[in-house]
Amino acid sequence: MPDVIEAWALTKVYDGGVDVAALRGVDLRIAPATFLAIIGPSGSGKSTLLNVLAGLELPTTGKTLFDGVDLGALGEDGRAALRRDRVGFVFQQFNLLPIFSAIENVALPLRLKRIGEQEAVRRAEEALTMVGLAGRRDHIPSQLSGGEQQRVAIARALVAEPAIIFADEPTGNLDSASGDGVIVLLRRLVDERALTVVMVTHDQAAASCADRVIALRDGQIVGDFDPRAPAGAGAGEEARA
């Protein structure tokens, strides 16, 4: 099966008076139905890499293919359409609309696609059931715990039936128990629904639940390993320290 993401020689330079190279020649291929974790110290380029892979930012040089489509050749409208139809996002900040109920937040992407209300509600209910929150459908965010809010955000990412979910520090605002629950849910989506998940995290325990870990330092990949392999058996052992 073809890779869902292929990236070659990615660089990203930010010009803020002094050029800052966030990515320095990154090559990466991601197979379907893979849980990939991206780790590294602050400033290593983790979130920049995620944004470039998702088409939220364009690389300074290099190329990213999504299901064989060159993101750089699409134009902004084309990339926005691809993200709307094929990609789900989960962020550290839950980004839920505070006056909307859980089901209204989840249904929102479908309403923006002009899907009828009845169908949008039906699919939102399915997504909330999938994340274990069917009984909280009418609660607004302030009535939900942090872990519940993040699960609503995951349901919102799922409702459009994406091929891939990009998650940027999805446990960063959660206590350890709630964070563990979010990681278990993401793991289940890969195993049971064959979704691809690309997750940026600083949490080594969360990364250990992935199929593959990419370690970044100074904008370069310095490790690429299976976290389930015996210690010393995979590449990138230095990056785990």
MDAnalysis code that builds the backbone (N, CA, C; Angstrom):
import MDAnalysis as mda
import numpy as np

u = mda.Universe.empty(723, n_residues=241, atom_resindex=np.repeat(np.arange(241), 3), trajectory=True)
u.add_TopologyAttr("name", ["N", "CA", "C"] * 241)
u.add_TopologyAttr("resid", np.arange(1, 242))
u.add_TopologyAttr("resname", ["MET", "PRO", "ASP", "VAL", "ILE", "GLU", "ALA", "TRP", "ALA", "LEU", "THR", "LYS", "VAL", "TYR", "ASP", "GLY", "GLY", "VAL", "ASP", "VAL", "ALA", "ALA", "LEU", "ARG", "GLY", "VAL", "ASP", "LEU", "ARG", "ILE", "ALA", "PRO", "ALA", "THR", "PHE", "LEU", "ALA", "ILE", "ILE", "GLY", "PRO", "SER", "GLY", "SER", "GLY", "LYS", "SER", "THR", "LEU", "LEU", "ASN", "VAL", "LEU", "ALA", "GLY", "LEU", "GLU", "LEU", "PRO", "THR", "THR", "GLY", "LYS", "THR", "LEU", "PHE", "ASP", "GLY", "VAL", "ASP", "LEU", "GLY", "ALA", "LEU", "GLY", "GLU", "ASP", "GLY", "ARG", "ALA", "ALA", "LEU", "ARG", "ARG", "ASP", "ARG", "VAL", "GLY", "PHE", "VAL", "PHE", "GLN", "GLN", "PHE", "ASN", "LEU", "LEU", "PRO", "ILE", "PHE", "SER", "ALA", "ILE", "GLU", "ASN", "VAL", "ALA", "LEU", "PRO", "LEU", "ARG", "LEU", "LYS", "ARG", "ILE", "GLY", "GLU", "GLN", "GLU", "ALA", "VAL", "ARG", "ARG", "ALA", "GLU", "GLU", "ALA", "LEU", "THR", "MET", "VAL", "GLY", "LEU", "ALA", "GLY", "ARG", "ARG", "ASP", "HIS", "ILE", "PRO", "SER", "GLN", "LEU", "SER", "GLY", "GLY", "GLU", "GLN", "GLN", "ARG", "VAL", "ALA", "ILE", "ALA", "ARG", "ALA", "LEU", "VAL", "ALA", "GLU", "PRO", "ALA", "ILE", "ILE", "PHE", "ALA", "ASP", "GLU", "PRO", "THR", "GLY", "ASN", "LEU", "ASP", "SER", "ALA", "SER", "GLY", "ASP", "GLY", "VAL", "ILE", "VAL", "LEU", "LEU", "ARG", "ARG", "LEU", "VAL", "ASP", "GLU", "ARG", "ALA", "LEU", "THR", "VAL", "VAL", "MET", "VAL", "THR", "HIS", "ASP", "GLN", "ALA", "ALA", "ALA", "SER", "CYS", "ALA", "ASP", "ARG", "VAL", "ILE", "ALA", "LEU", "ARG", "ASP", "GLY", "GLN", "ILE", "VAL", "GLY", "ASP", "PHE", "ASP", "PRO", "ARG", "ALA", "PRO", "ALA", "GLY", "ALA", "GLY", "ALA", "GLY", "GLU", "GLU", "ALA", "ARG", "ALA"])
u.atoms.positions = np.array([
    [0.850, -1.197, 0.000],
    [0.000, 0.000, 0.000],
    [0.885, 1.245, 0.000],
    [0.574, 2.232, -0.859],
    [1.419, 3.435, -0.934],
    [1.442, 4.189, 0.395],
    [2.539, 4.901, 0.618],
    [2.646, 5.724, 1.819],
    [1.619, 6.855, 1.760],
    [1.064, 7.200, 2.928],
    [0.105, 8.302, 2.964],
    [0.821, 9.651, 2.923],
    [2.028, 9.696, 3.482],
    [2.852, 10.909, 3.455],
    [4.236, 10.551, 2.942],
    [4.737, 11.346, 2.002],
    [6.119, 11.246, 1.547],
    [6.702, 12.656, 1.540],
    [7.825, 12.822, 2.199],
    [8.461, 14.138, 2.265],
    [9.942, 13.992, 1.949],
    [10.443, 14.924, 1.162],
    [11.843, 14.880, 0.761],
    [12.513, 16.227, 0.985],
    [13.669, 16.175, 1.610],
    [14.579, 17.331, 1.720],
    [13.866, 18.584, 2.216],
    [13.018, 18.413, 3.232],
    [12.269, 19.554, 3.748],
    [13.171, 20.495, 4.527],
    [13.120, 21.772, 4.163],
    [13.723, 22.815, 4.988],
    [12.651, 23.861, 5.277],
    [12.809, 24.522, 6.399],
    [11.921, 25.630, 6.734],
    [12.741, 26.679, 7.441],
    [12.829, 27.862, 6.815],
    [13.605, 28.965, 7.366],
    [12.654, 30.123, 7.631],
    [12.656, 30.600, 8.873],
    [11.844, 31.759, 9.256],
    [12.740, 32.990, 9.269],
    [12.260, 34.039, 8.611],
    [13.019, 35.290, 8.522],
    [12.438, 36.284, 9.519],
    [13.138, 36.462, 10.629],
    [12.708, 37.434, 11.632],
    [13.779, 38.464, 11.887],
    [14.450, 38.869, 10.824],
    [15.617, 39.729, 10.969],
    [16.872, 38.875, 10.948],
    [16.846, 37.781, 11.717],
    [17.893, 36.758, 11.676],
    [17.224, 35.466, 11.240],
    [17.722, 34.849, 10.178],
    [17.133, 33.611, 9.682],
    [17.246, 32.500, 10.720],
    [16.137, 31.789, 10.934],
    [16.113, 30.651, 11.848],
    [15.692, 29.427, 11.046],
    [16.544, 28.427, 10.994],
    [16.249, 27.198, 10.254],
    [15.568, 26.214, 11.194],
    [14.250, 26.042, 11.019],
    [13.493, 25.126, 11.880],
    [13.586, 23.688, 11.384],
    [13.725, 23.495, 10.082],
    [13.920, 22.165, 9.496],
    [15.127, 22.225, 8.569],
    [15.909, 21.144, 8.596],
    [17.156, 21.128, 7.835],
    [17.277, 19.802, 7.080],
    [16.591, 19.689, 5.957],
    [16.753, 18.516, 5.103],
    [16.106, 17.261, 5.649],
    [14.822, 17.322, 5.976],
    [14.103, 16.179, 6.545],
    [13.502, 15.328, 5.430],
    [13.799, 14.029, 5.460],
    [13.170, 13.036, 4.592],
    [12.319, 12.122, 5.466],
    [11.073, 11.856, 5.046],
    [10.184, 11.059, 5.888],
    [9.095, 10.428, 5.046],
    [8.845, 9.147, 5.288],
    [7.727, 8.439, 4.658],
    [6.891, 7.837, 5.776],
    [5.558, 7.946, 5.657],
    [4.653, 7.453, 6.691],
    [3.650, 6.506, 6.041],
    [3.650, 5.269, 6.494],
    [2.745, 4.264, 5.949],
    [1.340, 4.436, 6.516],
    [0.319, 3.996, 5.794],
    [-1.047, 4.052, 6.322],
    [-1.186, 3.211, 7.590],
    [-2.165, 3.569, 8.412],
    [-2.489, 2.831, 9.632],
    [-1.282, 2.726, 10.574],
    [-0.510, 3.811, 10.643],
    [0.655, 3.897, 11.515],
    [0.424, 4.970, 12.572],
    [0.860, 4.684, 13.786],
    [0.874, 5.671, 14.862],
    [2.316, 6.147, 14.987],
    [2.579, 7.369, 14.512],
    [3.925, 7.943, 14.515],
    [4.008, 9.041, 15.553],
    [4.991, 8.966, 16.423],
    [5.242, 10.020, 17.404],
    [6.499, 10.787, 17.001],
    [6.436, 12.116, 17.117],
    [7.586, 12.977, 16.856],
    [8.006, 13.599, 18.179],
    [9.237, 13.350, 18.583],
    [9.732, 13.849, 19.857],
    [10.970, 14.706, 19.627],
    [11.376, 15.401, 20.687],
    [12.574, 16.228, 20.614],
    [12.471, 17.379, 21.585],
    [13.591, 18.026, 21.895],
    [13.567, 19.147, 22.833],
    [12.845, 20.350, 22.255],
    [12.518, 21.301, 23.110],
    [11.892, 22.544, 22.666],
    [12.770, 23.210, 21.608],
    [12.130, 23.661, 20.528],
    [12.876, 24.307, 19.457],
    [13.507, 23.365, 18.470],
    [13.207, 22.075, 18.556],
    [13.830, 21.098, 17.657],
    [13.168, 21.043, 16.296],
    [11.974, 21.651, 16.161],
    [11.281, 21.648, 14.873],
    [10.097, 20.711, 14.809],
    [9.659, 20.175, 15.952],
    [8.569, 19.180, 15.960],
    [7.284, 19.741, 15.365],
    [6.809, 20.853, 15.916],
    [5.541, 21.405, 15.444],
    [5.667, 21.935, 14.022],
    [6.824, 22.481, 13.662],
    [7.028, 22.933, 12.287],
    [6.910, 21.768, 11.326],
    [7.515, 20.639, 11.667],
    [7.422, 19.466, 10.802],
    [5.976, 19.019, 10.661],
    [5.242, 18.962, 11.759],
    [3.832, 18.575, 11.695],
    [3.057, 19.531, 10.795],
    [3.279, 20.830, 10.951],
    [2.554, 21.817, 10.147],
    [2.870, 21.684, 8.661],
    [4.115, 21.385, 8.341],
    [4.490, 21.223, 6.937],
    [3.882, 19.943, 6.366],
    [3.920, 18.857, 7.125],
    [3.330, 17.600, 6.654],
    [1.832, 17.741, 6.432],
    [1.179, 18.569, 7.265],
    [-0.267, 18.751, 7.168],
    [-0.672, 19.806, 6.150],
    [0.287, 20.505, 5.576],
    [-0.037, 21.548, 4.616],
    [-0.486, 22.846, 5.237],
    [-0.292, 22.997, 6.552],
    [-0.597, 24.278, 7.198],
    [0.468, 25.314, 6.875],
    [1.682, 24.847, 6.635],
    [2.773, 25.714, 6.189],
    [3.445, 25.045, 4.997],
    [4.033, 25.844, 4.134],
    [4.830, 25.309, 3.037],
    [6.303, 25.310, 3.433],
    [7.055, 24.299, 3.005],
    [8.490, 24.318, 3.292],
    [9.183, 25.396, 2.477],
    [10.324, 25.835, 2.958],
    [11.137, 26.772, 2.179],
    [11.673, 26.071, 0.940],
    [12.156, 24.859, 1.110],
    [12.534, 23.990, -0.005],
    [12.089, 22.576, 0.342],
    [12.020, 21.743, -0.674],
    [11.593, 20.367, -0.467],
    [10.152, 20.156, -0.908],
    [9.668, 18.942, -0.743],
    [8.359, 18.563, -1.261],
    [7.671, 17.608, -0.299],
    [6.348, 17.783, -0.157],
    [5.519, 16.869, 0.613],
    [4.395, 16.355, -0.274],
    [4.247, 15.031, -0.333],
    [3.140, 14.402, -1.046],
    [2.160, 13.831, -0.032],
    [0.874, 14.095, -0.252],
    [-0.193, 13.519, 0.561],
    [-1.005, 12.622, -0.363],
    [-0.948, 11.298, -0.113],
    [-1.585, 10.328, -1.018],
    [-1.193, 10.598, -2.464],
    [0.090, 10.923, -2.669],
    [0.610, 11.137, -4.006],
    [0.406, 12.527, -4.568],
    [-0.294, 13.400, -3.826],
    [-0.569, 14.758, -4.301],
    [0.465, 15.714, -3.710],
    [1.094, 16.498, -4.567],
    [2.096, 17.478, -4.136],
    [1.381, 18.660, -3.488],
    [1.570, 18.837, -2.179],
    [0.879, 19.909, -1.464],
    [1.293, 21.281, -1.984],
    [2.534, 21.426, -2.367],
    [3.015, 22.712, -2.841],
    [2.405, 23.129, -4.169],
    [1.893, 22.161, -4.931],
    [1.315, 22.467, -6.233],
    [-0.180, 22.752, -6.158],
    [-0.783, 22.585, -4.995],
    [-2.231, 22.718, -4.889],
    [-2.710, 24.161, -4.829],
    [-1.912, 25.048, -4.261],
    [-2.408, 26.384, -3.964],
    [-3.137, 26.376, -2.632],
    [-3.334, 27.547, -2.041],
    [-3.915, 27.622, -0.697],
    [-5.319, 27.050, -0.646],
    [-6.143, 27.347, -1.653],
    [-7.503, 26.818, -1.651],
    [-7.506, 25.296, -1.748],
    [-6.630, 24.764, -2.566],
    [-6.552, 23.313, -2.709],
    [-6.092, 22.636, -1.439],
    [-5.107, 23.241, -0.770],
    [-4.639, 22.656, 0.495],
    [-5.726, 22.738, 1.566],
    [-6.477, 23.855, 1.576],
    [-7.562, 23.989, 2.547],
    [-8.630, 22.929, 2.300],
    [-8.949, 22.660, 1.048],
    [-9.949, 21.638, 0.719],
    [-9.462, 20.256, 1.127],
    [-8.183, 19.981, 0.897],
    [-7.638, 18.679, 1.292],
    [-7.690, 18.507, 2.803],
    [-7.308, 19.553, 3.544],
    [-7.362, 19.455, 5.006],
    [-8.796, 19.247, 5.486],
    [-9.741, 19.941, 4.854],
    [-11.142, 19.823, 5.248],
    [-11.662, 18.409, 5.028],
    [-11.268, 17.795, 3.913],
    [-11.860, 16.517, 3.516],
    [-11.064, 15.307, 3.968],
    [-9.756, 15.464, 4.207],
    [-8.908, 14.279, 4.411],
    [-8.112, 14.285, 5.700],
    [-8.153, 15.392, 6.448],
    [-7.270, 15.538, 7.607],
    [-8.080, 15.949, 8.832],
    [-7.719, 15.371, 9.984],
    [-8.263, 15.814, 11.260],
    [-7.142, 16.384, 12.115],
    [-7.458, 17.387, 12.934],
    [-6.456, 18.028, 13.782],
    [-6.880, 17.975, 15.241],
    [-5.915, 17.701, 16.117],
    [-6.115, 17.760, 17.565],
    [-4.937, 18.545, 18.134],
    [-5.246, 19.561, 18.955],
    [-4.195, 20.430, 19.466],
    [-4.159, 20.396, 20.989],
    [-3.095, 20.968, 21.552],
    [-2.965, 21.058, 23.005],
    [-4.115, 21.867, 23.594],
    [-4.438, 22.991, 22.967],
    [-5.630, 23.752, 23.325],
    [-6.811, 23.093, 22.617],
    [-7.888, 22.843, 23.335],
    [-8.968, 22.045, 22.783],
    [-9.702, 22.760, 21.645],
    [-9.697, 24.102, 21.672],
    [-10.294, 24.896, 20.592],
    [-11.766, 24.575, 20.366],
    [-12.491, 24.322, 21.453],
    [-13.936, 24.125, 21.356],
    [-14.638, 25.464, 21.509],
    [-15.739, 25.633, 20.807],
    [-16.530, 26.858, 20.946],
    [-17.288, 26.803, 22.269],
    [-17.078, 27.780, 23.151],
    [-17.559, 27.656, 24.534],
    [-19.074, 27.652, 24.689],
    [-19.793, 28.246, 23.726],
    [-21.252, 28.292, 23.873],
    [-21.938, 27.148, 23.125],
    [-21.152, 26.300, 22.458],
    [-21.708, 25.164, 21.730],
    [-21.634, 23.918, 22.600],
    [-22.630, 23.075, 22.504],
    [-22.601, 21.787, 23.189],
    [-21.578, 20.876, 22.520],
    [-21.318, 19.746, 23.171],
    [-20.370, 18.793, 22.604],
    [-20.794, 18.372, 21.203],
    [-22.063, 18.034, 21.037],
    [-22.487, 17.558, 19.719],
    [-22.446, 18.676, 18.684],
    [-22.721, 19.907, 19.093],
    [-22.639, 21.028, 18.157],
    [-21.194, 21.285, 17.743],
    [-20.257, 21.174, 18.686],
    [-18.841, 21.329, 18.340],
    [-18.399, 20.253, 17.369],
    [-18.818, 19.017, 17.602],
    [-18.396, 17.916, 16.739],
    [-19.008, 18.035, 15.354],
    [-20.258, 18.479, 15.292],
    [-20.942, 18.576, 14.003],
    [-20.480, 19.766, 13.173],
    [-19.785, 20.723, 13.790],
    [-19.455, 21.967, 13.105],
    [-18.710, 21.759, 11.782],
    [-17.677, 20.892, 11.708],
    [-17.006, 20.722, 10.411],
    [-17.946, 20.258, 9.308],
    [-18.935, 19.457, 9.663],
    [-19.884, 18.986, 8.659],
    [-20.827, 20.093, 8.233],
    [-21.223, 20.924, 9.185],
    [-22.093, 22.048, 8.838],
    [-21.367, 23.028, 7.911],
    [-20.061, 23.206, 8.161],
    [-19.276, 24.089, 7.298],
    [-19.154, 23.527, 5.883],
    [-19.277, 22.208, 5.760],
    [-19.266, 21.561, 4.443],
    [-20.665, 21.507, 3.842],
    [-21.628, 22.168, 4.508],
    [-23.011, 22.251, 4.041],
    [-23.708, 20.890, 4.012],
    [-23.290, 20.008, 4.893],
    [-24.017, 18.752, 5.077],
    [-25.263, 19.044, 5.906],
    [-26.369, 18.444, 5.554],
    [-27.642, 18.714, 6.210],
    [-27.595, 18.449, 7.702],
    [-28.444, 19.171, 8.434],
    [-28.409, 19.099, 9.895],
    [-28.642, 17.688, 10.407],
    [-29.607, 16.987, 9.860],
    [-29.919, 15.644, 10.352],
    [-28.737, 14.699, 10.180],
    [-28.105, 14.743, 9.011],
    [-26.956, 13.882, 8.762],
    [-25.763, 14.304, 9.612],
    [-25.562, 15.616, 9.772],
    [-24.447, 16.090, 10.590],
    [-24.605, 15.640, 12.031],
    [-25.814, 15.727, 12.562],
    [-26.058, 15.301, 13.944],
    [-25.858, 13.786, 14.077],
    [-26.335, 13.033, 13.101],
    [-26.166, 11.582, 13.160],
    [-24.691, 11.197, 13.202],
    [-23.899, 11.808, 12.340],
    [-22.478, 11.482, 12.302],
    [-21.757, 11.995, 13.538],
    [-22.175, 13.144, 14.067],
    [-21.578, 13.645, 15.301],
    [-21.886, 12.714, 16.472],
    [-23.102, 12.179, 16.524],
    [-23.443, 11.219, 17.578],
    [-22.583, 9.968, 17.483],
    [-22.346, 9.489, 16.269],
    [-21.480, 8.322, 16.082],
    [-20.074, 8.605, 16.571],
    [-19.562, 9.796, 16.254],
    [-18.202, 10.150, 16.669],
    [-18.101, 10.267, 18.184],
    [-19.097, 10.867, 18.820],
    [-19.079, 10.966, 20.281],
    [-19.177, 9.594, 20.922],
    [-19.969, 8.705, 20.348],
    [-20.043, 7.334, 20.860],
    [-18.682, 6.653, 20.744],
    [-17.999, 6.895, 19.642],
    [-16.696, 6.279, 19.411],
    [-15.682, 6.674, 20.487],
    [-15.784, 7.912, 20.981],
    [-14.823, 8.373, 21.993],
    [-15.391, 8.244, 23.417],
    [-16.539, 7.582, 23.540],
    [-17.091, 7.295, 24.857],
    [-17.819, 8.442, 25.523],
    [-18.372, 9.373, 24.729],
    [-19.012, 10.550, 25.317],
    [-20.452, 10.735, 24.841],
    [-21.098, 9.667, 24.442],
    [-22.477, 9.799, 23.977],
    [-23.365, 10.424, 25.051],
    [-23.109, 10.104, 26.311],
    [-23.927, 10.618, 27.399],
    [-23.661, 12.066, 27.757],
    [-22.651, 12.691, 27.123],
    [-22.309, 14.085, 27.424],
    [-22.568, 14.989, 26.232],
    [-23.371, 14.542, 25.309],
    [-23.551, 15.243, 24.036],
    [-24.090, 16.661, 24.201],
    [-24.886, 16.917, 25.215],
    [-25.525, 18.227, 25.368],
    [-24.797, 19.138, 26.346],
    [-23.633, 18.730, 26.832],
    [-22.860, 19.543, 27.764],
    [-21.976, 20.519, 26.996],
    [-21.881, 21.754, 27.494],
    [-20.951, 22.723, 26.912],
    [-19.563, 22.478, 27.509],
    [-18.494, 23.003, 26.888],
    [-17.141, 22.698, 27.350],
    [-16.899, 22.958, 28.836],
    [-17.449, 24.032, 29.393],
    [-17.206, 24.337, 30.813],
    [-17.798, 23.291, 31.746],
    [-18.670, 22.437, 31.227],
    [-19.269, 21.377, 32.028],
    [-18.534, 20.053, 31.861],
    [-17.442, 20.081, 31.119],
    [-16.671, 18.874, 30.851],
    [-15.279, 18.986, 31.463],
    [-14.723, 17.862, 31.834],
    [-13.337, 17.849, 32.318],
    [-12.390, 18.076, 31.148],
    [-11.118, 18.320, 31.470],
    [-10.133, 18.509, 30.407],
    [-10.033, 17.294, 29.501],
    [-10.020, 16.111, 30.090],
    [-9.943, 14.898, 29.287],
    [-11.161, 14.733, 28.401],
    [-12.334, 15.066, 28.927],
    [-13.552, 14.984, 28.122],
    [-13.523, 15.999, 26.983],
    [-13.031, 17.198, 27.258],
    [-12.940, 18.203, 26.197],
    [-12.006, 17.743, 25.080],
    [-10.899, 17.110, 25.458],
    [-9.993, 16.638, 24.421],
    [-10.617, 15.501, 23.626],
    [-11.409, 14.666, 24.261],
    [-12.098, 13.605, 23.520],
    [-13.157, 14.185, 22.576],
    [-13.813, 15.269, 22.999],
    [-14.721, 15.964, 22.069],
    [-13.927, 16.485, 20.872],
    [-12.750, 17.042, 21.131],
    [-11.909, 17.537, 20.035],
    [-11.495, 16.399, 19.101],
    [-11.222, 15.229, 19.656],
    [-10.880, 14.073, 18.816],
    [-12.094, 13.641, 18.003],
    [-13.274, 13.634, 18.625],
    [-14.498, 13.302, 17.882],
    [-14.712, 14.277, 16.731],
    [-14.451, 15.561, 16.986],
    [-14.576, 16.568, 15.924],
    [-13.587, 16.281, 14.791],
    [-12.380, 15.837, 15.145],
    [-11.400, 15.496, 14.118],
    [-11.821, 14.269, 13.317],
    [-12.576, 13.367, 13.946],
    [-12.971, 12.121, 13.300],
    [-14.203, 12.248, 12.426],
    [-15.029, 13.254, 12.680],
    [-16.376, 13.251, 12.127],
    [-16.397, 13.318, 10.606],
    [-15.389, 13.908, 10.009],
    [-15.326, 13.992, 8.548],
    [-14.640, 12.782, 7.929],
    [-14.371, 11.756, 8.745],
    [-13.761, 10.504, 8.291],
    [-12.435, 10.750, 7.574],
    [-11.467, 11.342, 8.278],
    [-10.186, 11.676, 7.644],
    [-9.331, 10.443, 7.426],
    [-8.333, 10.595, 6.559],
    [-7.346, 9.543, 6.357],
    [-6.252, 9.606, 7.409],
    [-6.049, 10.789, 7.986],
    [-4.941, 10.986, 8.922],
    [-5.344, 12.022, 9.967],
    [-4.865, 11.818, 11.184],
    [-5.040, 12.796, 12.249],
    [-3.671, 13.312, 12.663],
    [-3.517, 14.629, 12.688],
    [-2.319, 15.282, 13.211],
    [-2.647, 15.798, 14.604],
    [-1.866, 15.384, 15.579],
    [-2.105, 15.760, 16.974],
    [-0.852, 16.440, 17.517],
    [-0.991, 17.701, 17.924],
    [0.140, 18.482, 18.427],
    [0.016, 18.609, 19.944],
    [0.839, 17.860, 20.675],
    [0.830, 17.843, 22.140],
    [-0.599, 17.632, 22.683],
    [-1.274, 16.552, 22.277],
    [-2.678, 16.383, 22.668],
    [-2.887, 16.146, 24.152],
    [-1.833, 15.788, 24.880],
    [-1.961, 15.561, 26.329],
    [-1.347, 16.688, 27.144],
    [-0.887, 17.751, 26.476],
    [-0.115, 18.792, 27.154],
    [-0.867, 19.519, 28.244],
    [-2.202, 19.624, 28.134],
    [-2.991, 20.336, 29.139],
    [-3.771, 19.406, 30.053],
    [-3.390, 18.140, 30.079],
    [-4.165, 17.149, 30.821],
    [-3.356, 16.555, 31.964],
    [-4.062, 16.114, 33.000],
    [-3.400, 15.341, 34.054],
    [-3.022, 13.984, 33.485],
    [-2.204, 13.241, 34.220],
    [-1.642, 12.002, 33.671],
    [-2.717, 10.977, 33.326],
    [-3.737, 10.837, 34.163],
    [-4.781, 9.852, 33.896],
    [-5.573, 10.212, 32.645],
    [-5.949, 11.496, 32.510],
    [-6.688, 11.930, 31.324],
    [-5.820, 11.815, 30.071],
    [-4.544, 12.158, 30.215],
    [-3.637, 12.043, 29.086],
    [-3.482, 10.606, 28.633],
    [-3.373, 9.694, 29.589],
    [-3.281, 8.275, 29.238],
    [-4.516, 7.831, 28.463],
    [-5.686, 8.334, 28.875],
    [-6.915, 7.969, 28.182],
    [-6.936, 8.446, 26.744],
    [-6.402, 9.634, 26.495],
    [-6.347, 10.168, 25.140],
    [-5.410, 9.326, 24.273],
    [-4.270, 8.937, 24.814],
    [-3.324, 8.118, 24.049],
    [-3.921, 6.753, 23.741],
    [-4.607, 6.152, 24.715],
    [-5.272, 4.864, 24.484],
    [-6.296, 4.999, 23.362],
    [-7.027, 6.102, 23.346],
    [-8.021, 6.328, 22.299],
    [-7.354, 6.456, 20.934],
    [-6.288, 7.236, 20.833],
    [-5.585, 7.374, 19.559],
    [-5.030, 6.032, 19.095],
    [-4.489, 5.257, 20.022],
    [-3.980, 3.928, 19.693],
    [-5.093, 3.035, 19.139],
    [-6.264, 3.117, 19.751],
    [-7.398, 2.292, 19.305],
    [-7.871, 2.701, 17.917],
    [-7.832, 3.999, 17.613],
    [-8.244, 4.456, 16.288],
    [-7.331, 3.900, 15.198],
    [-6.047, 3.780, 15.504],
    [-5.109, 3.187, 14.548],
    [-5.388, 1.694, 14.399],
    [-5.543, 1.000, 15.530],
    [-5.678, -0.455, 15.494],
    [-7.023, -0.914, 14.948],
    [-8.093, -0.199, 15.290],
    [-9.432, -0.670, 14.943],
    [-10.002, -0.017, 13.695],
    [-9.560, 1.202, 13.372],
    [-10.121, 1.913, 12.226],
    [-9.086, 2.204, 11.139],
    [-7.867, 1.716, 11.345],
    [-6.796, 1.851, 10.354],
    [-6.511, 3.305, 9.987],
    [-6.735, 4.210, 10.957],
    [-6.349, 5.600, 10.754],
    [-4.835, 5.739, 10.897],
    [-4.297, 6.773, 10.304],
    [-2.908, 7.156, 10.524],
    [-2.904, 8.323, 11.501],
    [-2.069, 8.238, 12.524],
    [-1.948, 9.304, 13.512],
    [-0.501, 9.776, 13.552],
    [-0.309, 11.077, 13.415],
    [1.012, 11.694, 13.574],
    [0.919, 12.626, 14.768],
    [1.682, 12.330, 15.807],
    [1.559, 13.050, 17.076],
    [2.891, 13.647, 17.499],
    [2.883, 14.947, 17.756],
    [4.007, 15.611, 18.408],
    [3.799, 15.513, 19.912],
    [4.834, 15.102, 20.624],
    [4.703, 14.997, 22.082],
    [6.053, 15.178, 22.752],
    [6.007, 15.707, 23.980],
    [7.201, 15.752, 24.828],
    [7.178, 14.616, 25.832],
    [6.096, 13.833, 25.825],
    [5.845, 12.796, 26.831],
    [6.384, 11.455, 26.325],
    [7.453, 10.976, 26.949],
    [8.063, 9.724, 26.524],
    [7.104, 8.546, 26.677],
    [6.266, 8.566, 27.729],
    [5.318, 7.472, 27.928],
    [4.298, 7.445, 26.795],
    [3.833, 8.629, 26.369],
    [2.901, 8.687, 25.243],
    [3.575, 8.187, 23.972],
    [4.810, 8.601, 23.741],
    [5.530, 8.174, 22.541],
    [5.732, 6.666, 22.515],
    [5.866, 6.057, 23.689],
    [6.109, 4.612, 23.750],
    [4.918, 3.795, 23.273],
    [3.748, 4.424, 23.138],
    [2.552, 3.725, 22.652],
    [2.453, 3.752, 21.131],
    [3.357, 4.473, 20.480],
    [3.327, 4.579, 19.023],
    [3.974, 3.356, 18.378],
    [3.769, 3.213, 17.070],
    [4.441, 2.163, 16.303],
    [5.861, 2.572, 15.941],
    [6.049, 3.894, 15.838],
    [7.320, 4.412, 15.338],
    [7.547, 5.771, 15.969],
    [8.784, 6.048, 16.331],
    [9.141, 7.328, 16.930],
    [10.225, 7.982, 16.081],
    [9.979, 9.248, 15.735],
    [10.973, 10.077, 15.058],
    [11.487, 11.089, 16.070],
    [12.784, 11.137, 16.270],
    [13.380, 12.107, 17.182],
    [14.043, 13.210, 16.368],
    [13.717, 14.451, 16.712],
    [14.301, 15.610, 16.048],
    [15.246, 16.342, 16.982],
    [16.277, 16.915, 16.410],
    [17.151, 17.836, 17.131],
    [17.687, 18.836, 16.119],
    [17.544, 20.117, 16.419],
    [18.035, 21.181, 15.536],
    [17.527, 21.017, 14.112],
    [16.242, 20.624, 13.989],
    [15.614, 20.548, 12.685],
    [15.986, 19.352, 11.844],
    [16.657, 18.371, 12.442],
    [17.062, 17.177, 11.706],
    [16.604, 15.926, 12.444],
    [16.337, 14.873, 11.688],
    [16.000, 13.588, 12.304],
    [17.275, 12.944, 12.823],
    [17.304, 12.680, 14.120],
    [18.475, 12.047, 14.737],
    [18.137, 10.663, 15.278],
    [16.889, 10.247, 15.149],
    [16.486, 8.919, 15.578],
    [15.206, 8.515, 14.890],
    [15.095, 7.230, 14.566],
    [13.904, 6.675, 13.923],
    [13.830, 5.228, 14.382],
    [12.908, 4.939, 15.313],
    [12.931, 3.621, 15.932],
    [11.540, 3.162, 16.347],
    [11.447, 1.862, 16.582],
    [10.241, 1.239, 17.119],
    [10.366, 1.248, 18.637],
    [9.500, 1.978, 19.355],
    [9.658, 2.066, 20.809],
    [9.388, 0.755, 21.533],
    [8.806, -0.206, 20.815],
    [8.509, -1.501, 21.441],
    [9.679, -2.462, 21.342],
    [10.696, -2.083, 20.532],
    [11.855, -2.951, 20.374],
    [12.690, -2.957, 21.643],
    [13.425, -4.055, 21.907],
    [14.305, -4.088, 23.085],
    [15.304, -2.953, 23.060],
    [15.659, -2.437, 24.212],
    [16.618, -1.341, 24.310],
    [17.894, -1.708, 23.575],
    [18.344, -0.758, 22.743],
    [19.577, -0.969, 21.992],
    [19.379, -1.645, 20.657],
    [18.106, -2.096, 20.365],
    [17.886, -2.842, 19.137],
    [17.588, -1.955, 17.945],
    [17.155, -0.680, 18.201],
    [16.715, 0.171, 17.094],
    [17.629, 1.358, 16.912],
    [17.391, 2.042, 15.810],
    [18.137, 3.262, 15.544],
    [17.687, 4.362, 16.466],
    [18.545, 5.315, 16.652],
    [18.142, 6.502, 17.395],
    [18.192, 6.341, 18.892],
    [18.998, 5.386, 19.380],
    [19.055, 5.174, 20.820],
    [19.524, 6.425, 21.553],
    [20.432, 7.159, 20.923],
    [20.935, 8.382, 21.543],
    [19.802, 9.388, 21.752],
    [18.850, 9.401, 20.807],
    [17.778, 10.398, 20.875],
    [16.837, 10.151, 22.026],
    [16.823, 8.931, 22.583],
    [15.910, 8.631, 23.673],
    [16.427, 9.144, 25.014],
    [17.726, 9.399, 25.091],
    [18.315, 9.791, 26.369],
    [17.856, 11.164, 26.802],
])
